[in-house]
């Protein structure tokens, strides 16, 4: 296994430990709510949850420049600055939704189950699981996006998916490398991360470059567990891993509120060329008091900020794009860096 692979897996281990700690703390806060008054309990813990997740997201994003610098050095790659603004990756989900309303899915799910006659204990157990899942994924997403943005800032265009030990079949078929514009696909509780690699070169030894390579690394028992017994047997008989997994993907869909399987509905906005396109946006940090809003406007004027009837603060009139959208619309690496800087992710 290469030094780069060992470093990437250690980075992943620390990221997952951080996200799991945040999940446990969020679950403990949720369990402190009294079943007799869920809404009052939520009002009490919501500010603590917001601070907890934002702090963990900041801790996940902050190491990104060190990680990408070490990855570039391990490959003898020349690099420009990979510094990021870690705060830019806090307070929102990957799709730009605010943290607290998203976490409130645990409350709505619990109340819905109780209303349907499910026992209070069982309903709260479901809510606890959902709270932990959402909190951990928000932290992992912040870290993964910070890694990606830092890598683009340094000049790379190629990212390899680092499968976590024991990765599921859905992650296995995503193994390999892709351009920075490719979305980082993930399912609830996905533990995969990425590592920047030299453009045009093979995925380094120790990181799986295909579903087949991952499948062949497993014992028969592990193959049966991860791909199902019949699915694994079909693959051993010559079927492609992707076709087997995709044929079964309907089994993985969920309609549970707060699920991370379905993405948020993007907004349609008008681009600089006057043409409409779909985009994930966020209002995080865009208020008069927010670091993005104040920094972008320079001096606060009435022309740059407005307040809606539902908002406490005036917010910048500029739409703030999420990194996922920026990287998908960038025409090249230089354009990506320009846009990431414009929207407050790079200094």
C-alpha positions as CSV (number, residue, x, y, z in Angstrom):
1,X,0.0,0.0,0.0
2,X,1.4,3.4,-1.0
3,X,2.1,6.2,1.5
4,X,-0.6,8.3,-0.2
5,X,-3.2,5.5,0.4
6,X,-2.1,5.1,4.1
7,X,-2.4,8.9,4.6
8,X,-5.8,9.0,2.9
9,X,-7.2,6.2,5.0
10,X,-5.9,7.8,8.2
11,X,-7.5,11.1,7.2
12,X,-10.7,9.2,6.6
13,X,-10.5,7.5,10.0
14,X,-10.1,10.8,11.8
15,X,-13.0,12.3,9.8
16,X,-15.3,9.5,10.7
17,X,-14.3,9.6,14.3
18,X,-15.2,13.3,14.4
19,X,-18.5,12.8,12.7
20,X,-19.5,9.9,15.0
21,X,-18.7,12.0,18.1
22,X,-20.9,14.7,16.8
23,X,-23.6,12.1,16.1
24,X,-23.4,10.8,19.7
25,X,-23.6,14.2,21.2
26,X,-26.6,15.2,19.0
27,X,-28.4,12.0,19.9
28,X,-27.8,12.7,23.6
29,X,-29.3,16.1,23.2
30,X,-32.3,14.6,21.4
31,X,-32.9,12.0,24.1
32,X,-33.1,14.8,26.7
33,X,-36.4,15.9,25.3
34,X,-39.6,15.0,27.2
35,X,-42.1,13.0,25.1
36,X,-44.9,15.0,26.7
37,X,-43.7,18.2,25.0
38,X,-41.5,17.6,22.0
39,X,-41.8,21.1,20.6
40,X,-40.7,22.8,23.9
41,X,-37.8,20.4,24.2
42,X,-36.8,21.1,20.6
43,X,-36.8,24.9,21.2
44,X,-34.5,24.2,24.2
45,X,-31.9,22.1,22.4
46,X,-32.0,23.6,18.9
47,X,-29.4,26.3,19.6
48,X,-27.1,23.7,21.2
49,X,-27.5,21.4,18.1
50,X,-26.7,24.3,15.8
51,X,-23.6,25.1,17.7
52,X,-22.6,21.4,18.0
53,X,-22.9,20.7,14.3
54,X,-21.3,23.9,13.1
55,X,-18.3,23.4,15.5
56,X,-17.9,19.8,14.2
57,X,-18.2,21.0,10.6
58,X,-15.5,23.6,11.2
59,X,-13.3,20.9,12.8
60,X,-13.8,18.7,9.7
61,X,-13.0,21.4,7.2
62,X,-10.0,23.0,8.9
63,X,-7.5,20.1,8.2
64,X,-8.3,20.2,4.5
65,X,-5.3,22.3,3.4
66,X,-2.8,20.2,5.5
67,X,-4.3,17.0,4.0
68,X,-4.2,18.2,0.4
69,X,-0.6,19.6,0.8
70,X,0.5,16.2,2.1
71,X,-1.2,14.4,-0.8
72,X,0.4,16.7,-3.3
73,X,3.8,16.3,-1.7
74,X,3.5,12.5,-1.7
75,X,3.0,12.6,-5.4
76,X,5.8,15.2,-6.1
77,X,3.1,17.5,-7.5
78,X,3.7,21.2,-7.6
79,X,0.9,23.1,-5.9
80,X,-0.5,26.6,-5.6
81,X,-2.2,27.7,-2.4
82,X,-4.8,25.4,-1.1
83,X,-6.0,27.6,1.7
84,X,-9.7,27.7,2.3
85,X,-12.1,29.7,4.5
86,X,-13.2,26.9,6.9
87,X,-16.2,28.8,8.2
88,X,-17.7,28.7,4.7
89,X,-18.4,25.0,5.1
90,X,-20.4,25.4,8.3
91,X,-24.0,26.0,9.1
92,X,-25.5,24.3,6.1
93,X,-26.0,20.9,4.4
94,X,-24.2,19.9,1.2
95,X,-27.3,21.2,-0.7
96,X,-27.4,24.5,1.1
97,X,-30.2,23.8,3.6
98,X,-29.9,25.3,7.1
99,X,-28.7,22.8,9.8
100,X,-31.5,23.2,12.4
101,X,-34.5,22.8,10.0
102,X,-32.9,19.7,8.6
103,X,-32.3,18.2,12.0
104,X,-35.9,19.0,12.9
105,X,-36.8,16.0,10.7
106,X,-36.1,13.9,13.8
107,X,-38.9,15.7,15.7
108,X,-41.4,15.5,12.9
109,X,-40.7,11.8,12.3
110,X,-41.0,11.0,16.0
111,X,-44.3,12.9,16.3
112,X,-45.7,11.3,13.1
113,X,-44.9,7.8,14.4
114,X,-46.5,8.6,17.8
115,X,-49.6,9.9,16.0
116,X,-49.8,6.7,14.1
117,X,-49.9,4.7,17.3
118,X,-46.3,3.6,17.5
119,X,-45.0,3.4,21.1
120,X,-43.2,6.4,22.4
121,X,-40.0,4.5,23.1
122,X,-39.9,3.0,19.6
123,X,-40.7,6.4,18.0
124,X,-38.0,8.2,20.0
125,X,-35.5,5.4,19.0
126,X,-36.2,6.1,15.3
127,X,-35.9,9.9,15.9
128,X,-32.6,9.3,17.7
129,X,-31.2,7.3,14.8
130,X,-32.3,9.9,12.3
131,X,-30.8,12.7,14.4
132,X,-27.4,10.9,14.6
133,X,-27.5,10.1,10.9
134,X,-28.1,13.6,9.8
135,X,-25.6,15.2,12.2
136,X,-22.8,12.8,11.2
137,X,-23.5,13.2,7.5
138,X,-23.5,17.0,7.7
139,X,-20.0,16.8,9.3
140,X,-18.7,14.4,6.8
141,X,-20.0,16.4,3.9
142,X,-18.4,19.6,5.2
143,X,-15.1,17.9,5.4
144,X,-15.3,16.2,2.0
145,X,-16.2,19.4,0.3
146,X,-13.4,21.3,2.0
147,X,-11.0,18.6,0.8
148,X,-12.3,19.0,-2.7
149,X,-12.2,22.8,-2.7
150,X,-8.7,22.9,-1.3
151,X,-7.6,20.4,-4.0
152,X,-9.0,22.5,-6.8
153,X,-7.4,25.6,-5.3
154,X,-4.0,23.8,-5.5
155,X,-4.5,23.0,-9.1
156,X,-5.7,19.4,-9.3
157,X,-8.6,18.3,-11.5
158,X,-8.7,14.7,-10.5
159,X,-10.2,13.2,-7.3
160,X,-10.2,9.5,-6.3
161,X,-12.9,8.0,-4.1
162,X,-11.4,6.4,-1.0
163,X,-13.7,3.6,0.0
164,X,-14.1,3.1,3.7
165,X,-13.2,-0.4,5.2
166,X,-16.2,-2.6,4.7
167,X,-17.8,-0.2,2.2
168,X,-21.3,-1.2,0.9
169,X,-22.1,-2.2,-2.6
170,X,-23.5,1.2,-3.5
171,X,-20.1,2.8,-2.7
172,X,-18.2,0.0,-4.4
173,X,-19.6,0.8,-7.8
174,X,-18.5,4.4,-7.4
175,X,-14.9,3.5,-6.8
176,X,-12.3,5.1,-9.1
177,X,-11.3,8.7,-10.1
178,X,-13.3,11.5,-11.6
179,X,-12.9,15.1,-12.6
180,X,-13.4,17.7,-9.8
181,X,-16.7,18.7,-11.5
182,X,-18.2,15.3,-10.6
183,X,-20.6,15.4,-7.6
184,X,-19.6,13.4,-4.6
185,X,-22.4,10.8,-4.5
186,X,-23.3,9.4,-1.1
187,X,-26.1,7.6,0.7
188,X,-27.1,8.0,4.4
189,X,-24.2,7.1,6.7
190,X,-21.7,6.9,3.8
191,X,-18.2,7.0,5.2
192,X,-16.2,7.4,2.0
193,X,-13.8,10.3,1.4
194,X,-11.6,11.6,-1.5
195,X,-8.0,12.2,-2.3
196,X,-6.4,14.4,-5.0
197,X,-4.3,12.6,-7.5
198,X,-2.2,13.6,-10.5
199,X,-4.4,14.1,-13.6
200,X,-4.4,11.2,-16.0
201,X,-2.6,8.8,-13.6
202,X,-3.9,5.6,-12.1
203,X,-5.5,5.5,-8.7
204,X,-2.6,4.8,-6.2
205,X,-2.0,1.3,-4.8
206,X,-4.2,0.6,-1.8
207,X,-7.2,2.6,-3.0
208,X,-9.7,0.6,-5.1
209,X,-10.1,1.9,-8.6
210,X,-13.1,-0.2,-9.5
211,X,-15.9,-2.2,-8.0
212,X,-14.3,-5.3,-9.4
213,X,-11.0,-4.6,-7.5
214,X,-13.0,-4.1,-4.3
215,X,-15.1,-7.2,-4.8
216,X,-12.0,-9.4,-5.5
217,X,-10.4,-8.2,-2.3
218,X,-13.2,-9.6,-0.2
219,X,-13.6,-13.1,1.1
220,X,-16.6,-15.1,-0.1
221,X,-18.4,-14.5,3.1
222,X,-17.8,-10.7,2.8
223,X,-18.9,-10.7,-0.8
224,X,-22.1,-12.4,0.2
225,X,-22.7,-10.0,3.0
226,X,-22.0,-6.8,1.1
227,X,-23.5,-7.7,-2.3
228,X,-26.0,-10.3,-1.0
229,X,-25.6,-14.0,-1.6
230,X,-27.3,-14.2,-4.9
231,X,-25.8,-10.9,-6.1
232,X,-22.3,-12.1,-5.2
233,X,-22.8,-15.4,-6.9
234,X,-24.0,-13.6,-10.1
235,X,-20.8,-11.5,-10.0
236,X,-18.6,-14.6,-9.5
237,X,-20.3,-16.1,-12.6
238,X,-19.4,-13.1,-14.7
239,X,-22.1,-10.4,-14.1
240,X,-20.8,-6.9,-13.7
241,X,-20.9,-5.4,-10.2
242,X,-22.6,-2.3,-11.4
243,X,-25.4,-4.1,-13.1
244,X,-26.1,-6.3,-10.1
245,X,-26.1,-3.4,-7.6
246,X,-28.2,-1.1,-9.9
247,X,-30.7,-3.8,-10.4
248,X,-31.3,-3.9,-6.7
249,X,-31.1,-0.2,-6.0
250,X,-34.9,0.2,-5.5
251,X,-34.4,-1.7,-2.3
252,X,-32.3,1.2,-1.0
253,X,-34.8,4.0,-1.5
254,X,-36.6,5.5,1.4
255,X,-39.4,8.0,1.9
256,X,-38.4,8.7,5.5
257,X,-38.4,12.5,6.2
258,X,-34.9,13.9,6.3
259,X,-33.5,11.1,4.1
260,X,-30.2,12.0,2.5
261,X,-31.0,9.7,-0.5
262,X,-33.1,12.3,-2.3
263,X,-31.3,15.6,-2.9
264,X,-32.9,19.0,-2.2
265,X,-34.7,20.6,-5.1
266,X,-32.3,23.1,-6.7
267,X,-33.3,26.7,-7.5
268,X,-33.4,28.0,-11.1
269,X,-31.3,31.1,-11.4
270,X,-30.1,33.3,-14.2
271,X,-26.4,33.0,-15.1
272,X,-24.0,35.8,-16.2
273,X,-24.8,34.9,-19.8
274,X,-28.5,35.5,-19.2
275,X,-29.4,31.8,-19.5
276,X,-31.2,30.0,-16.6
277,X,-29.6,27.0,-14.9
278,X,-30.4,24.9,-11.8
279,X,-28.3,25.5,-8.7
280,X,-28.0,24.6,-5.0
281,X,-27.8,27.8,-3.0
282,X,-27.6,28.8,0.7
283,X,-28.3,31.8,2.8
284,X,-25.7,30.8,5.4
285,X,-23.5,33.7,6.3
286,X,-25.4,36.1,4.0
287,X,-26.9,38.4,6.6
288,X,-25.6,41.9,7.5
289,X,-23.9,40.3,10.5
290,X,-22.7,37.2,8.6
291,X,-19.1,36.9,7.6
292,X,-20.0,36.3,3.9
293,X,-22.6,39.0,3.6
294,X,-20.4,41.7,5.3
295,X,-17.2,40.6,3.5
296,X,-18.8,40.5,0.1
297,X,-20.5,43.9,0.3
298,X,-17.5,45.6,1.9
299,X,-19.7,48.5,3.2
300,X,-23.3,47.6,4.1
301,X,-25.8,49.6,2.0
302,X,-29.5,49.4,1.4
303,X,-28.9,48.5,-2.2
304,X,-26.9,45.4,-1.2
305,X,-29.1,44.0,1.6
306,X,-32.8,43.5,2.0
307,X,-34.9,41.9,4.7
308,X,-37.9,39.6,4.1
309,X,-40.9,39.6,6.4
310,X,-39.8,36.1,7.7
311,X,-36.2,37.1,8.4
312,X,-34.7,38.7,11.4
313,X,-31.8,40.3,9.5
314,X,-31.2,41.9,6.2
315,X,-29.4,39.7,3.8
316,X,-27.3,40.3,0.7
317,X,-29.3,40.3,-2.6
318,X,-26.5,38.2,-4.2
319,X,-27.3,34.5,-4.5
320,X,-24.7,32.4,-2.8
321,X,-23.9,29.2,-4.6
322,X,-22.9,26.0,-2.9
323,X,-19.5,24.4,-3.8
324,X,-21.3,21.4,-5.5
325,X,-22.9,23.8,-8.0
326,X,-19.8,25.9,-8.5
327,X,-17.7,22.9,-9.4
328,X,-20.3,21.5,-11.7
329,X,-20.7,24.7,-13.8
330,X,-17.0,25.8,-13.9
331,X,-15.6,25.7,-17.4
332,X,-12.1,24.8,-16.2
333,X,-9.9,24.8,-13.1
334,X,-9.1,28.5,-13.3
335,X,-12.8,29.3,-13.5
336,X,-13.5,27.0,-10.6
337,X,-11.0,28.8,-8.4
338,X,-12.4,32.2,-9.4
339,X,-15.9,31.2,-8.5
340,X,-15.0,29.5,-5.3
341,X,-13.2,32.7,-4.3
342,X,-16.1,34.9,-5.4
343,X,-18.6,32.9,-3.3
344,X,-16.4,32.9,-0.2
345,X,-14.9,29.4,-0.1
346,X,-11.3,30.4,-1.0
347,X,-9.5,33.4,0.5
